[in-house]
Amino acid sequence: MAIRYDNKVVIVTGAGGGLGRCHALEFAKRGAKVVVNDLGGAVDGTGGNSAAAEAVVKEITDAGGTAIANGASVTDDAGVQHLIQTTMDKWGRIDVIVANAGILRDKSFSKMEIKDFEAVVQVHLMGTVKPVKAAWEIMKKQQYGRIIVTTSSTGLYGNFGQTNYGAAKLSLVGFMNTLKLEGAKDNIKVNAICPVAGTRMTENLMPPQMLEALKPEYVTPAVVFLASEDAPTGVIISAGAGGFSSAEIVESSGVNLGHGATADTVAEYWSKISDFTGAKHFTMGGEHGAHIFERMKDKPVAP
């Protein structure tokens, strides 16, 4: 049975092009009323106009769908409130937020200015937190909500010249991990997409044939699934070029080195500590604590 979004209202940030545009088009195709949010700025976040968002709205309405444009910056408190209020005034509910807006200011850490670090964290982290916060009570009252944050392989694994971007992107996984717990009782599910796609932000990093294989629309199926009625919660899906996988933070079984352990003991047993055979993924911080307490029951391997 096809996943549908009839009578659902979906906000997609950064939807004037690339991934966001593809997400918005697909949600509309499946019956959603879509808010196409985009500041219309450059890749580094400077400038802005509403032309890009309005163009996507036209694509949707020309195809028989329903959509409105919004040009607010996701980092601006008043703009975010206007985004949420406009949506509520128009359709009276908010079912899905896809937090996709982002910028790049790549430089090696030694050459990066703090202002470029702060700008990237503001857009990716706070530009996700602010719209979600503004819609949170609405979703709780509805007893329904689906939130998709956009992480990155740079956040999960690292990439040279992107300390700002990597820090911002992994922070969203931490945001998701706690928000999924707080939203569970109100049927609010929170997930993350880790896209591999050729977009305006990556076109200078990839050759043309790779860009063709990594069209942004190949990521969208995972986003539409993660926002669906029967979606899981608290998961990361990596998607690109037709390939889909799931990523997790895991922890090794570890060893009990006893209260007398020193740095030298840790060094001696490092191969055992870092053996990921049988590694586990925890769904909340308490499970991590329980894991440590479990090791305490073991007989210390070191004298």
C-alpha positions as a Markdown table, in Angstrom:
| # | Residue | x | y | z |
|---|---|---|---|---|
| 1 | Met | 0.0 | 0.0 | 0.0 |
| 2 | Ala | 1.4 | 3.4 | -1.1 |
| 3 | Ile | 2.5 | 5.8 | 1.6 |
| 4 | Arg | 0.2 | 8.9 | 1.4 |
| 5 | Tyr | 0.1 | 12.3 | 3.0 |
| 6 | Asp | -3.5 | 13.4 | 2.3 |
| 7 | Asn | -4.6 | 16.0 | 4.8 |
| 8 | Lys | -1.1 | 16.2 | 6.2 |
| 9 | Val | 0.8 | 19.5 | 6.3 |
| 10 | Val | 4.6 | 19.3 | 5.7 |
| 11 | Ile | 7.2 | 22.0 | 6.1 |
| 12 | Val | 10.4 | 21.5 | 4.3 |
| 13 | Thr | 13.2 | 24.0 | 5.0 |
| 14 | Gly | 15.8 | 24.8 | 2.4 |
| 15 | Ala | 13.4 | 23.6 | -0.2 |
| 16 | Gly | 14.2 | 26.1 | -3.0 |
| 17 | Gly | 16.6 | 23.6 | -4.7 |
| 18 | Gly | 18.5 | 20.4 | -4.3 |
| 19 | Leu | 17.4 | 17.9 | -1.7 |
| 20 | Gly | 14.7 | 20.1 | -0.2 |
| 21 | Arg | 13.0 | 20.7 | -3.5 |
| 22 | Cys | 12.9 | 17.0 | -4.3 |
| 23 | His | 11.5 | 16.3 | -0.8 |
| 24 | Ala | 8.8 | 19.0 | -1.3 |
| 25 | Leu | 7.8 | 17.7 | -4.7 |
| 26 | Glu | 7.4 | 14.2 | -3.5 |
| 27 | Phe | 5.4 | 15.0 | -0.4 |
| 28 | Ala | 3.1 | 17.1 | -2.6 |
| 29 | Lys | 2.8 | 14.3 | -5.1 |
| 30 | Arg | 1.6 | 12.0 | -2.3 |
| 31 | Gly | -1.1 | 14.4 | -1.3 |
| 32 | Ala | 0.5 | 16.7 | 1.3 |
| 33 | Lys | 0.0 | 20.4 | 1.7 |
| 34 | Val | 3.6 | 21.7 | 1.5 |
| 35 | Val | 5.2 | 24.8 | 2.9 |
| 36 | Val | 8.3 | 25.4 | 0.8 |
| 37 | Asn | 10.7 | 27.4 | 3.0 |
| 38 | Asp | 13.9 | 28.9 | 1.5 |
| 39 | Leu | 15.8 | 32.0 | 2.2 |
| 40 | Gly | 17.2 | 31.9 | -1.3 |
| 41 | Gly | 20.7 | 32.8 | -0.2 |
| 42 | Ala | 24.1 | 31.7 | -1.6 |
| 43 | Val | 25.7 | 28.4 | -0.5 |
| 44 | Asp | 27.6 | 30.3 | 2.2 |
| 45 | Gly | 24.3 | 31.7 | 3.6 |
| 46 | Thr | 24.7 | 35.3 | 2.3 |
| 47 | Gly | 22.0 | 37.1 | 0.4 |
| 48 | Gly | 18.5 | 35.9 | -0.2 |
| 49 | Asn | 15.2 | 36.2 | -2.1 |
| 50 | Ser | 12.0 | 34.3 | -2.5 |
| 51 | Ala | 12.3 | 33.4 | -6.1 |
| 52 | Ala | 13.6 | 29.8 | -5.5 |
| 53 | Ala | 10.8 | 28.9 | -3.1 |
| 54 | Glu | 8.1 | 30.4 | -5.4 |
| 55 | Ala | 9.5 | 28.4 | -8.3 |
| 56 | Val | 9.1 | 25.2 | -6.4 |
| 57 | Val | 5.6 | 26.1 | -5.4 |
| 58 | Lys | 4.8 | 26.7 | -9.0 |
| 59 | Glu | 6.1 | 23.3 | -9.9 |
| 60 | Ile | 3.9 | 21.8 | -7.3 |
| 61 | Thr | 0.7 | 23.7 | -8.2 |
| 62 | Asp | 1.2 | 23.2 | -11.9 |
| 63 | Ala | 1.2 | 19.5 | -11.2 |
| 64 | Gly | -2.1 | 19.8 | -9.3 |
| 65 | Gly | -0.6 | 19.9 | -5.8 |
| 66 | Thr | -1.0 | 22.3 | -2.9 |
| 67 | Ala | 1.9 | 24.5 | -1.6 |
| 68 | Ile | 2.8 | 27.9 | -0.3 |
| 69 | Ala | 6.2 | 29.6 | -0.3 |
| 70 | Asn | 8.0 | 31.1 | 2.8 |
| 71 | Gly | 11.2 | 33.0 | 2.7 |
| 72 | Ala | 12.1 | 33.1 | 6.4 |
| 73 | Ser | 15.6 | 32.4 | 7.6 |
| 74 | Val | 15.5 | 29.4 | 9.9 |
| 75 | Thr | 18.0 | 31.2 | 12.3 |
| 76 | Asp | 15.7 | 34.2 | 12.7 |
| 77 | Asp | 13.3 | 33.9 | 15.7 |
| 78 | Ala | 10.7 | 36.2 | 14.3 |
| 79 | Gly | 11.0 | 34.6 | 10.8 |
| 80 | Val | 10.5 | 31.1 | 12.3 |
| 81 | Gln | 7.5 | 32.3 | 14.3 |
| 82 | His | 6.1 | 33.7 | 11.1 |
| 83 | Leu | 6.7 | 30.5 | 9.3 |
| 84 | Ile | 4.8 | 28.5 | 11.9 |
| 85 | Gln | 2.0 | 31.0 | 12.3 |
| 86 | Thr | 1.5 | 31.3 | 8.5 |
| 87 | Thr | 1.2 | 27.6 | 8.2 |
| 88 | Met | -1.3 | 27.3 | 11.1 |
| 89 | Asp | -3.4 | 30.2 | 9.7 |
| 90 | Lys | -3.5 | 28.5 | 6.3 |
| 91 | Trp | -4.0 | 24.9 | 7.3 |
| 92 | Gly | -4.5 | 24.6 | 11.1 |
| 93 | Arg | -1.9 | 21.9 | 11.7 |
| 94 | Ile | 1.7 | 20.9 | 11.2 |
| 95 | Asp | 2.4 | 17.2 | 10.8 |
| 96 | Val | 5.9 | 17.0 | 9.4 |
| 97 | Ile | 9.0 | 19.1 | 9.6 |
| 98 | Val | 11.9 | 18.2 | 7.3 |
| 99 | Ala | 14.8 | 20.3 | 8.5 |
| 100 | Asn | 17.0 | 20.5 | 5.4 |
| 101 | Ala | 18.3 | 24.0 | 5.3 |
| 102 | Gly | 22.1 | 24.3 | 5.4 |
| 103 | Ile | 25.2 | 26.3 | 4.3 |
| 104 | Leu | 28.9 | 25.5 | 3.8 |
| 105 | Arg | 31.9 | 27.5 | 4.7 |
| 106 | Asp | 34.7 | 25.0 | 4.2 |
| 107 | Lys | 38.3 | 25.7 | 5.3 |
| 108 | Ser | 40.9 | 23.8 | 7.2 |
| 109 | Phe | 40.6 | 24.4 | 10.9 |
| 110 | Ser | 43.8 | 26.4 | 11.1 |
| 111 | Lys | 42.4 | 28.8 | 8.4 |
| 112 | Met | 38.8 | 28.9 | 9.6 |
| 113 | Glu | 37.6 | 32.0 | 11.3 |
| 114 | Ile | 35.3 | 31.6 | 14.4 |
| 115 | Lys | 32.5 | 33.5 | 12.6 |
| 116 | Asp | 32.5 | 30.9 | 9.9 |
| 117 | Phe | 32.2 | 28.1 | 12.5 |
| 118 | Glu | 29.4 | 29.9 | 14.3 |
| 119 | Ala | 27.5 | 30.7 | 11.1 |
| 120 | Val | 27.4 | 27.0 | 10.0 |
| 121 | Val | 26.4 | 25.8 | 13.5 |
| 122 | Gln | 23.7 | 28.5 | 13.6 |
| 123 | Val | 22.1 | 27.4 | 10.4 |
| 124 | His | 22.4 | 23.6 | 10.7 |
| 125 | Leu | 21.8 | 23.2 | 14.5 |
| 126 | Met | 19.8 | 26.2 | 15.6 |
| 127 | Gly | 18.1 | 26.3 | 12.2 |
| 128 | Thr | 16.7 | 22.9 | 13.0 |
| 129 | Val | 16.0 | 23.5 | 16.7 |
| 130 | Lys | 14.1 | 26.8 | 16.2 |
| 131 | Pro | 11.4 | 25.5 | 13.7 |
| 132 | Val | 11.0 | 22.3 | 15.7 |
| 133 | Lys | 10.7 | 24.2 | 19.0 |
| 134 | Ala | 8.1 | 26.5 | 17.5 |
| 135 | Ala | 6.0 | 23.6 | 16.3 |
| 136 | Trp | 6.6 | 21.2 | 19.2 |
| 137 | Glu | 3.5 | 22.2 | 21.3 |
| 138 | Ile | 1.4 | 22.0 | 18.2 |
| 139 | Met | 2.5 | 18.5 | 17.5 |
| 140 | Lys | 2.0 | 17.5 | 21.2 |
| 141 | Lys | -1.6 | 18.9 | 21.1 |
| 142 | Gln | -2.3 | 17.0 | 17.9 |
| 143 | Gln | -0.8 | 13.9 | 19.4 |
| 144 | Tyr | 1.1 | 13.5 | 16.1 |
| 145 | Gly | 4.3 | 14.7 | 14.6 |
| 146 | Arg | 7.2 | 13.6 | 12.4 |
| 147 | Ile | 10.5 | 15.4 | 12.4 |
| 148 | Ile | 13.4 | 14.7 | 10.1 |
| 149 | Val | 16.8 | 16.2 | 10.8 |
| 150 | Thr | 19.6 | 16.2 | 8.2 |
| 151 | Thr | 22.9 | 14.8 | 9.3 |
| 152 | Ser | 26.0 | 14.0 | 7.2 |
| 153 | Ser | 28.8 | 11.6 | 6.7 |
| 154 | Thr | 31.1 | 14.5 | 7.8 |
| 155 | Gly | 29.3 | 14.5 | 11.1 |
| 156 | Leu | 29.3 | 10.7 | 11.5 |
| 157 | Tyr | 32.8 | 10.0 | 10.2 |
| 158 | Gly | 34.6 | 13.3 | 9.4 |
| 159 | Asn | 35.8 | 15.1 | 6.3 |
| 160 | Phe | 38.9 | 17.3 | 5.8 |
| 161 | Gly | 38.1 | 21.0 | 5.9 |
| 162 | Gln | 34.7 | 20.7 | 7.5 |
| 163 | Thr | 35.1 | 20.9 | 11.3 |
| 164 | Asn | 32.3 | 23.4 | 11.5 |
| 165 | Tyr | 29.9 | 21.4 | 9.3 |
| 166 | Gly | 30.9 | 18.1 | 11.0 |
| 167 | Ala | 30.3 | 19.5 | 14.5 |
| 168 | Ala | 26.9 | 20.9 | 13.4 |
| 169 | Lys | 25.8 | 17.7 | 11.7 |
| 170 | Leu | 26.6 | 15.3 | 14.5 |
| 171 | Ser | 25.0 | 17.6 | 17.0 |
| 172 | Leu | 21.7 | 16.9 | 15.2 |
| 173 | Val | 22.0 | 13.2 | 16.0 |
| 174 | Gly | 22.3 | 14.1 | 19.7 |
| 175 | Phe | 19.3 | 16.4 | 19.3 |
| 176 | Met | 17.3 | 13.5 | 17.7 |
| 177 | Asn | 18.4 | 11.0 | 20.3 |
| 178 | Thr | 16.8 | 12.9 | 23.2 |
| 179 | Leu | 13.9 | 14.4 | 21.3 |
| 180 | Lys | 12.7 | 10.9 | 20.2 |
| 181 | Leu | 12.4 | 10.0 | 23.9 |
| 182 | Glu | 10.5 | 13.2 | 24.8 |
| 183 | Gly | 8.2 | 12.9 | 21.9 |
| 184 | Ala | 7.3 | 9.2 | 22.2 |
| 185 | Lys | 4.3 | 9.6 | 24.5 |
| 186 | Asp | 2.8 | 12.1 | 22.1 |
| 187 | Asn | 3.3 | 10.0 | 18.9 |
| 188 | Ile | 6.1 | 12.3 | 17.7 |
| 189 | Lys | 8.8 | 10.5 | 15.9 |
| 190 | Val | 12.2 | 11.9 | 15.2 |
| 191 | Asn | 14.6 | 10.6 | 12.6 |
| 192 | Ala | 17.7 | 11.5 | 10.7 |
| 193 | Ile | 18.6 | 11.4 | 7.0 |
| 194 | Cys | 22.3 | 11.1 | 6.0 |
| 195 | Pro | 22.2 | 12.0 | 2.3 |
| 196 | Val | 24.8 | 11.4 | -0.4 |
| 197 | Ala | 23.8 | 13.7 | -3.3 |
| 198 | Gly | 25.0 | 16.0 | -5.9 |
| 199 | Thr | 23.5 | 19.4 | -5.0 |
| 200 | Arg | 24.5 | 23.1 | -5.2 |
| 201 | Met | 26.5 | 22.5 | -2.0 |
| 202 | Thr | 28.5 | 19.6 | -3.5 |
| 203 | Glu | 28.7 | 20.3 | -7.3 |
| 204 | Asn | 32.2 | 21.7 | -7.0 |
| 205 | Leu | 33.4 | 18.6 | -5.1 |
| 206 | Met | 32.2 | 15.9 | -7.7 |
| 207 | Pro | 32.8 | 15.2 | -11.4 |
| 208 | Pro | 29.7 | 15.4 | -13.7 |
| 209 | Gln | 29.2 | 11.6 | -14.0 |
| 210 | Met | 29.1 | 11.3 | -10.2 |
| 211 | Leu | 26.7 | 14.2 | -9.9 |
| 212 | Glu | 24.4 | 12.4 | -12.4 |
| 213 | Ala | 24.5 | 9.1 | -10.4 |
| 214 | Leu | 23.9 | 11.0 | -7.1 |
| 215 | Lys | 20.8 | 13.0 | -8.0 |
| 216 | Pro | 19.0 | 14.4 | -5.0 |
| 217 | Glu | 15.8 | 12.7 | -5.8 |
| 218 | Tyr | 17.4 | 9.4 | -5.0 |
| 219 | Val | 17.6 | 10.4 | -1.3 |
| 220 | Thr | 13.9 | 11.5 | -1.0 |
| 221 | Pro | 12.4 | 8.0 | -0.7 |
| 222 | Ala | 14.1 | 7.6 | 2.7 |
| 223 | Val | 12.8 | 10.9 | 3.9 |
| 224 | Val | 9.3 | 10.2 | 2.9 |
| 225 | Phe | 9.5 | 6.9 | 4.6 |
| 226 | Leu | 10.9 | 8.4 | 7.8 |
| 227 | Ala | 8.1 | 10.9 | 7.9 |
| 228 | Ser | 5.3 | 8.3 | 7.4 |
| 229 | Glu | 2.6 | 7.1 | 9.8 |
| 230 | Asp | 4.4 | 3.8 | 10.6 |
| 231 | Ala | 8.0 | 5.1 | 10.6 |
| 232 | Pro | 10.5 | 4.0 | 13.2 |
| 233 | Thr | 12.0 | 6.6 | 15.5 |
| 234 | Gly | 15.5 | 7.6 | 16.5 |
| 235 | Val | 17.1 | 6.1 | 13.4 |
| 236 | Ile | 19.6 | 7.3 | 10.8 |
| 237 | Ile | 19.2 | 6.3 | 7.2 |
| 238 | Ser | 22.0 | 6.9 | 4.7 |
| 239 | Ala | 20.7 | 7.3 | 1.2 |
| 240 | Gly | 22.2 | 8.0 | -2.2 |
| 241 | Ala | 22.2 | 6.7 | -5.8 |
| 242 | Gly | 19.6 | 4.0 | -5.0 |
| 243 | Gly | 21.5 | 2.7 | -2.0 |
| 244 | Phe | 20.1 | 2.7 | 1.5 |
| 245 | Ser | 21.6 | 1.8 | 4.8 |
| 246 | Ser | 21.2 | 2.5 | 8.5 |
| 247 | Ala | 23.9 | 4.0 | 10.7 |
| 248 | Glu | 24.3 | 3.7 | 14.5 |
| 249 | Ile | 26.6 | 4.7 | 17.3 |
| 250 | Val | 27.7 | 1.5 | 19.0 |
| 251 | Glu | 29.8 | 0.5 | 22.0 |
| 252 | Ser | 32.2 | -2.4 | 22.5 |
| 253 | Ser | 31.6 | -4.9 | 25.2 |
| 254 | Gly | 34.6 | -3.6 | 27.1 |
| 255 | Val | 36.4 | -5.0 | 30.1 |
| 256 | Asn | 36.6 | -4.5 | 33.9 |
| 257 | Leu | 40.1 | -3.4 | 34.7 |
| 258 | Gly | 39.3 | -2.8 | 38.4 |
| 259 | His | 39.6 | 0.3 | 40.6 |
| 260 | Gly | 43.3 | 0.0 | 40.5 |
| 261 | Ala | 43.5 | 0.6 | 36.7 |
| 262 | Thr | 46.1 | 3.1 | 35.5 |
| 263 | Ala | 46.7 | 4.7 | 32.1 |
| 264 | Asp | 49.3 | 1.9 | 31.6 |
| 265 | Thr | 46.6 | -0.8 | 32.2 |
| 266 | Val | 44.3 | 0.9 | 29.7 |
| 267 | Ala | 47.1 | 0.9 | 27.1 |
| 268 | Glu | 47.9 | -2.8 | 27.9 |
| 269 | Tyr | 44.3 | -3.8 | 27.3 |
| 270 | Trp | 43.4 | -1.4 | 24.5 |
| 271 | Ser | 43.0 | -4.1 | 21.9 |
| 272 | Lys | 40.4 | -5.8 | 24.1 |
| 273 | Ile | 38.7 | -2.5 | 25.0 |
| 274 | Ser | 38.4 | -1.6 | 21.3 |
| 275 | Asp | 37.2 | -5.0 | 20.1 |
| 276 | Phe | 33.8 | -4.3 | 18.5 |
| 277 | Thr | 32.8 | -8.0 | 18.2 |
| 278 | Gly | 29.3 | -8.1 | 19.6 |
| 279 | Ala | 29.1 | -4.3 | 19.9 |
| 280 | Lys | 25.7 | -2.8 | 21.0 |
| 281 | His | 23.7 | 0.2 | 20.1 |
| 282 | Phe | 22.0 | 1.9 | 23.0 |
| 283 | Thr | 18.7 | 3.8 | 22.7 |
| 284 | Met | 19.1 | 6.1 | 25.7 |
| 285 | Gly | 21.8 | 7.2 | 28.1 |
| 286 | Gly | 20.6 | 5.0 | 30.9 |
| 287 | Glu | 21.4 | 1.9 | 28.9 |
| 288 | His | 25.0 | 3.1 | 28.6 |
| 289 | Gly | 25.1 | 3.4 | 32.4 |
| 290 | Ala | 23.7 | -0.1 | 32.8 |
| 291 | His | 26.3 | -1.4 | 30.4 |
| 292 | Ile | 29.1 | 0.0 | 32.6 |
| 293 | Phe | 27.4 | -1.4 | 35.7 |
| 294 | Glu | 27.3 | -4.8 | 34.0 |
| 295 | Arg | 31.0 | -4.7 | 33.5 |
| 296 | Met | 31.4 | -4.0 | 37.2 |
| 297 | Lys | 30.0 | -7.4 | 37.9 |
| 298 | Asp | 32.8 | -9.1 | 36.0 |
| 299 | Lys | 35.9 | -10.2 | 37.7 |
| 300 | Pro | 38.6 | -7.6 | 37.0 |
| 301 | Val | 41.0 | -8.9 | 34.3 |
| 302 | Ala | 43.9 | -6.8 | 35.7 |
| 303 | Pro | 45.5 | -7.3 | 39.1 |
